[in-house]
C-alpha cells in the first residue's frame, strides 16, 4: 500500500502483513460499502463502480499484522 507522507520524509506509515487473492469476495461493483466510500473519487476520475471493477477485477484481502510510523 502507498500512503502520502508530508513531502519531507515524515508522516510515513508502514503496514506489514500478507495479501491474498479473495476469489469469494465481491467485486467493487457489488459492494455497497465500497461504492459509498469511493464513488466521489471515481466520479472525479471519470469512472463508475462498473468500470473500476472491470479494470481492477481481482479482489485482494490484506491481513495487517503490524503498523509502524515515523
C-alpha positions in Angstrom: 0.0 0.0 0.0 1.1 3.6 -0.6 0.1 6.5 1.6 1.3 10.0 1.1 3.8 11.4 3.6 4.3 15.0 4.4 6.6 15.5 1.3 9.7 15.8 3.6 10.1 12.2 4.6 7.8 12.4 7.6 4.3 11.1 8.5 5.2 7.7 7.0 3.2 4.7 7.9 4.4 1.1 7.2 1.8 -1.6 7.2 3.2 -5.2 7.4 1.2 -8.2 6.6 0.1 -10.6 3.9 -2.1 -10.2 0.9 -4.0 -12.9 -0.9 -6.5 -13.2 -3.7 -10.0 -13.5 -2.4 -12.0 -15.3 -5.1 -15.1 -15.4 -2.9 -15.0 -11.6 -2.3 -17.5 -9.3 -4.1 -16.3 -7.1 -7.0 -16.2 -3.3 -6.4 -19.5 -3.1 -8.4 -21.2 -5.5 -6.0 -20.1 -4.0 -2.7 -22.4 -1.2 -1.5 -19.9 -0.2 1.2 -17.0 0.1 -1.3 -19.2 2.1 -3.7 -20.3 4.5 -0.9 -16.6 5.0 0.1 -15.1 5.5 -3.3 -17.9 6.9 -5.6 -16.7 10.5 -5.3 -13.2 9.7 -6.3 -14.4 7.5 -9.2 -16.6 10.3 -10.5 -13.6 12.8 -10.4 -11.6 10.4 -12.5 -14.4 9.6 -14.9 -15.0 6.1 -13.6 -18.0 4.2 -12.3 -18.1 1.2 -10.0 -18.6 -1.0 -13.0 -15.6 0.5 -14.9 -13.4 0.3 -11.8 -14.4 -3.4 -11.2 -13.5 -4.2 -14.9 -10.1 -2.5 -14.6 -9.3 -4.0 -11.1 -11.1 -7.3 -11.3 -9.3 -9.4 -8.7 -10.4 -8.9 -5.0 -7.4 -8.9 -2.7 -7.7 -9.4 1.1 -5.0 -7.7 3.2 -4.3 -9.0 6.7 -2.3 -6.4 8.6 -0.1 -7.8 11.4 1.9 -4.7 12.4 1.8 -0.9 11.9 4.9 1.3 12.2 5.0 5.1 11.8 7.5 7.9 11.9 
